[in-house]
Amino acid sequence: MDRTESYRQVVAFHRHECPGAALGLRVAEAALARVGVAAGDPALLVVAETDTCAVDALQVLTGCTVGKRNLVLEDTGRRVFTFWAPGRDLGLRIRAKAGSIAFRDAEVQALAEHIEQGQATAEEAARFAAIQADRTARILEMPEEDILAVDEVKGPIPTRKLVAPVEPCVDCGEPTSVETLHDHRGRMVCPACHLAAHGGVLPDGHGDHGHHPLSQAGQGQGQGHGHGHSHGHGHQHEHQH
């Protein structure tokens, strides 16, 4: 598939043209040319360190999606994407180069903020649209080495998240994945109720303690809920299917 057709598919999914979508296309191209697997291979795993528009392009062109759990979002605020192929302990780390047009300059950022705040003049909106269109076209056309850095990184391959069983939060009653239930004083509660139990602010060290015994973390502990934030005795639950 040529780049024009690829970009057309990205825009059809993403619903507008923008530099971020163009960047995601270039990242996907660079990855698929190197990882040795075809787009749509369910064994391909991508870790994206941003939640920007580029992620939509990756979903369209690699076939990796959040719903299939082979596109993992770990938002560090960086334009960095790591691809893991089956049977290899090396990953491919692709990042947007600092200082490249993958990033907004001060003018574009100021214009974007005015638009998002509803304070932009017609001239500012037109200026922003023109700059963005130019950035998009240049990202699609420029040599890869001018915008992307590609490096191999050592494994191990990240573990794909499993679909976990659910049990009810004892406070709100909502069926909740055992991976996210917290043991708060012997009571299994969902993250929202856990936060509410602490008045809206979790004390230091309370965000990742007291895992459910059926969760991956709980099984790794080997002793059910009981460490860190867990208080009192374990709580019995019935499974919901």
Solvent accessible surface area in square Angstrom, and as a share of the most:
residue,aa,sasa,rsa
1,M,155,0.69
2,D,94,0.48
3,R,85,0.31
4,T,110,0.64
5,E,56,0.25
6,S,10,0.07
7,Y,21,0.08
8,R,137,0.50
9,Q,57,0.25
10,V,0,0.00
11,V,32,0.18
12,A,59,0.46
13,F,107,0.45
14,H,26,0.12
15,R,204,0.75
16,H,92,0.41
17,E,113,0.51
18,C,13,0.08
19,P,7,0.04
20,G,20,0.19
21,A,0,0.00
22,A,0,0.00
23,L,3,0.01
24,G,0,0.00
25,L,0,0.00
26,R,12,0.05
27,V,0,0.00
28,A,0,0.00
29,E,58,0.26
30,A,2,0.01
31,A,0,0.00
32,L,48,0.24
33,A,85,0.66
34,R,106,0.39
35,V,7,0.04
36,G,72,0.70
37,V,27,0.15
38,A,74,0.57
39,A,57,0.44
40,G,45,0.44
41,D,43,0.22
42,P,91,0.57
43,A,43,0.33
44,L,0,0.00
45,L,6,0.03
46,V,0,0.00
47,V,16,0.09
48,A,0,0.00
49,E,19,0.08
50,T,3,0.02
51,D,97,0.50
52,T,48,0.28
53,C,42,0.25
54,A,0,0.00
55,V,10,0.06
56,D,37,0.19
57,A,0,0.00
58,L,1,0.00
59,Q,35,0.16
60,V,44,0.26
61,L,22,0.11
62,T,0,0.00
63,G,22,0.21
64,C,1,0.00
65,T,36,0.21
66,V,77,0.44
67,G,63,0.61
68,K,94,0.40
69,R,81,0.30
70,N,1,0.01
71,L,4,0.02
72,V,43,0.25
73,L,79,0.39
74,E,94,0.42
75,D,86,0.44
76,T,78,0.46
77,G,56,0.54
78,R,119,0.43
79,R,60,0.22
80,V,7,0.04
81,F,0,0.00
82,T,14,0.08
83,F,1,0.00
84,W,18,0.06
85,A,5,0.04
86,P,58,0.36
87,G,87,0.84
88,R,87,0.32
89,D,94,0.49
90,L,45,0.23
91,G,3,0.03
92,L,14,0.07
93,R,56,0.21
94,I,0,0.00
95,R,89,0.32
96,A,8,0.06
97,K,68,0.29
98,A,96,0.74
99,G,84,0.80
100,S,17,0.11
101,I,32,0.16
102,A,7,0.05
103,F,72,0.30
104,R,96,0.35
105,D,85,0.44
106,A,88,0.68
107,E,73,0.33
108,V,1,0.01
109,Q,72,0.32
110,A,48,0.37
111,L,16,0.08
112,A,3,0.02
113,E,70,0.31
114,H,68,0.30
115,I,65,0.33
116,E,130,0.58
117,Q,110,0.49
118,G,70,0.67
119,Q,121,0.54
120,A,33,0.26
121,T,71,0.41
122,A,81,0.63
123,E,130,0.58
124,E,43,0.19
125,A,45,0.35
126,A,64,0.50
127,R,123,0.45
128,F,36,0.15
129,A,60,0.46
130,A,59,0.46
131,I,26,0.13
132,Q,26,0.11
133,A,64,0.50
134,D,72,0.37
135,R,18,0.06
136,T,9,0.05
137,A,43,0.34
138,R,109,0.40
139,I,0,0.00
140,L,28,0.14
141,E,136,0.61
142,M,34,0.15
143,P,73,0.46
144,E,48,0.22
145,E,112,0.50
146,D,71,0.37
147,I,0,0.00
148,L,5,0.02
149,A,14,0.11
150,V,40,0.23
151,D,70,0.37
152,E,104,0.47
153,V,42,0.24
154,K,158,0.67
155,G,25,0.24
156,P,121,0.76
157,I,67,0.34
158,P,50,0.32
159,T,116,0.68
160,R,76,0.28
161,K,120,0.51
162,L,112,0.56
163,V,117,0.68
164,A,21,0.16
165,P,65,0.41
166,V,48,0.27
167,E,4,0.02
168,P,33,0.21
169,C,1,0.01
170,V,48,0.27
171,D,69,0.36
172,C,65,0.39
173,G,42,0.40
174,E,107,0.48
175,P,74,0.46
176,T,19,0.11
177,S,35,0.23
178,V,1,0.01
179,E,50,0.22
180,T,54,0.31
181,L,3,0.02
182,H,23,0.10
183,D,1,0.00
184,H,17,0.08
185,R,148,0.54
186,G,7,0.07
187,R,94,0.34
188,M,0,0.00
189,V,0,0.00
190,C,13,0.08
191,P,64,0.40
192,A,73,0.56
193,C,22,0.13
194,H,1,0.01
195,L,77,0.38
196,A,73,0.57
197,A,52,0.40
198,H,41,0.18
199,G,71,0.69
200,G,40,0.38
201,V,114,0.66
202,L,60,0.30
203,P,60,0.38
204,D,143,0.74
205,G,51,0.49
206,H,48,0.21
207,G,42,0.40
208,D,94,0.49
209,H,49,0.22
210,G,0,0.00
211,H,25,0.11
212,H,7,0.03
213,P,46,0.29
214,L,66,0.33
215,S,1,0.01
216,Q,90,0.40
217,A,44,0.34
218,G,1,0.01
219,Q,117,0.52
220,G,69,0.66
221,Q,61,0.27
222,G,62,0.59
223,Q,143,0.64
224,G,24,0.23
225,H,18,0.08
226,G,50,0.48
227,H,78,0.35
228,G,55,0.52
229,H,3,0.01
230,S,23,0.15
231,H,71,0.32
232,G,70,0.67
233,H,169,0.75
234,G,53,0.51
235,H,75,0.34
236,Q,166,0.74
237,H,43,0.19
238,E,147,0.66
239,H,90,0.40
240,Q,78,0.35
241,H,215,0.96
